[in-house]
């Protein structure tokens, strides 16, 4: 009864899309901030950590 949905993206495609989105967000943040606050630094570090985790998951899948 539970058939696979044909149009759903694979987990790898989802990770790649998330990585692209986060990379663009990080680039946008860097270009918009002149002087960074502590919160901005924490946000950037969290995004970098998430990107690292995504890279590990993608390496594990290939």
Secondary structure, 3 states (H helix, E strand, C coil): CCCCCCCCCCHHHHHHHHHHHHHHHHHHHHHHCCCCCHHHHHHHHHHHHHHHHHHHHHHHHC
